Amino acid sequence: MKKVLLPELGEGIEGANVTFWYFKEGDVVKEKDDLVELTTDKAAFNLPSPCSGKLVQILLKEGDAAKIGDTLAIIDEQGA
Amino acid sequence: MEFEIIDIDLINYQRAWDIQREIFSQVKERKISGALIICRHRPVITMGRNGKEENILSDKRQLEKKDIKIYNIERGGDVTYHGPGQLCVYPILNLTYYRKDLNWFLRNLETLLIETLSEFNIKAESKSGDTGVWVGARKIASIGIAVKHWITFHGASLNVKKRDLANFSLIRPCGQDIIMTSMEDVLRKEVKITAVKKTLVRCWYEKGAFARIGRGY
């Protein structure tokens, strides 16, 4: 199982809001697919999937606030 | 790899949006190192990802009468207005090769505009926690970006001509109760778009962190 973490987005940025999931739980994703969109006040940032596999769980949903390092989702790499 | 300045001048929003995506693909596929798209739009309202409908103050009929369409786009930020009296700058850059830092990019975009305005003897500044460029309490340039695979698109719009400002009353710009200004308003004289464009490109190549980017990688 691979955790999808919110990476560092820049100096002074402590987190971002989850605005859009490109996939739903149970979907199969490919490495580098756009997985989730997050926004800071003036930037919309798209996080690509770190691996191929099955998106088994979305932990932070659209509208939720995420902090840097938070687990956003879990991907089962065996499920590709 | 080459960096390109793409000056497309007056263009409707949809076409400019398509061009941004075409250039984005070229940067992603490493055909070019990056590009700075410079253009102007016919009157249009764009809603960013943080956009709220209530920040459009005008009703549909009024907008139709003025032939102003609303585009929901993938940049950050709330609602804004674009018109032909503005200069829009859309840097398409892969931050992986420079610095993977959204704030670094936003602050440098502000600096580019501040340096450009300074060449016209306009003292503009950025505000901590309120992205954009200001002359005193009035906003002269708005910023909203999108980043995919650490490649930036969308960007900034600088109010040059006085004539477009009235249309900002159709919205609450950036979802805030702010007063917009333009270069012509500040200087109280005519400012030519071509002169601003030329100065901005020179500043891009000569000043600040983007000067290095302008040389490609």
HADDOCK unambig.tbl for C-alpha pairs under 7 A between the chains (distance, minus, plus):
assign (segid A and resid 9 and name CA) (segid B and resid 100 and name CA) 6.96 0.50 0.50
assign (segid A and resid 9 and name CA) (segid B and resid 101 and name CA) 5.43 0.50 0.50
assign (segid A and resid 9 and name CA) (segid B and resid 102 and name CA) 5.96 0.50 0.50
assign (segid A and resid 10 and name CA) (segid B and resid 100 and name CA) 6.75 0.50 0.50
assign (segid A and resid 10 and name CA) (segid B and resid 101 and name CA) 3.83 0.50 0.50
assign (segid A and resid 10 and name CA) (segid B and resid 102 and name CA) 5.33 0.50 0.50
assign (segid A and resid 10 and name CA) (segid B and resid 103 and name CA) 5.66 0.50 0.50
assign (segid A and resid 11 and name CA) (segid B and resid 101 and name CA) 6.61 0.50 0.50
assign (segid A and resid 11 and name CA) (segid B and resid 103 and name CA) 6.48 0.50 0.50
assign (segid A and resid 39 and name CA) (segid B and resid 76 and name CA) 6.14 0.50 0.50
assign (segid A and resid 41 and name CA) (segid B and resid 76 and name CA) 6.44 0.50 0.50
assign (segid A and resid 41 and name CA) (segid B and resid 77 and name CA) 5.72 0.50 0.50
assign (segid A and resid 42 and name CA) (segid B and resid 76 and name CA) 4.33 0.50 0.50
assign (segid A and resid 42 and name CA) (segid B and resid 77 and name CA) 4.39 0.50 0.50
assign (segid A and resid 42 and name CA) (segid B and resid 143 and name CA) 6.86 0.50 0.50
assign (segid A and resid 42 and name CA) (segid B and resid 144 and name CA) 4.88 0.50 0.50
assign (segid A and resid 42 and name CA) (segid B and resid 145 and name CA) 6.28 0.50 0.50
assign (segid A and resid 43 and name CA) (segid B and resid 75 and name CA) 6.21 0.50 0.50
assign (segid A and resid 43 and name CA) (segid B and resid 76 and name CA) 4.03 0.50 0.50
assign (segid A and resid 43 and name CA) (segid B and resid 77 and name CA) 6.72 0.50 0.50
assign (segid A and resid 43 and name CA) (segid B and resid 144 and name CA) 5.98 0.50 0.50
assign (segid A and resid 43 and name CA) (segid B and resid 145 and name CA) 4.82 0.50 0.50
assign (segid A and resid 43 and name CA) (segid B and resid 146 and name CA) 5.47 0.50 0.50
assign (segid A and resid 44 and name CA) (segid B and resid 49 and name CA) 6.99 0.50 0.50
assign (segid A and resid 44 and name CA) (segid B and resid 74 and name CA) 6.85 0.50 0.50
assign (segid A and resid 44 and name CA) (segid B and resid 75 and name CA) 5.36 0.50 0.50
assign (segid A and resid 44 and name CA) (segid B and resid 76 and name CA) 4.43 0.50 0.50
assign (segid A and resid 44 and name CA) (segid B and resid 145 and name CA) 6.38 0.50 0.50
assign (segid A and resid 44 and name CA) (segid B and resid 146 and name CA) 4.59 0.50 0.50
assign (segid A and resid 44 and name CA) (segid B and resid 147 and name CA) 6.11 0.50 0.50
assign (segid A and resid 45 and name CA) (segid B and resid 146 and name CA) 5.96 0.50 0.50
assign (segid A and resid 45 and name CA) (segid B and resid 147 and name CA) 4.82 0.50 0.50
assign (segid A and resid 45 and name CA) (segid B and resid 148 and name CA) 6.23 0.50 0.50
assign (segid A and resid 46 and name CA) (segid B and resid 147 and name CA) 6.12 0.50 0.50
assign (segid A and resid 46 and name CA) (segid B and resid 148 and name CA) 4.96 0.50 0.50
assign (segid A and resid 46 and name CA) (segid B and resid 149 and name CA) 6.97 0.50 0.50
assign (segid A and resid 48 and name CA) (segid B and resid 149 and name CA) 6.76 0.50 0.50
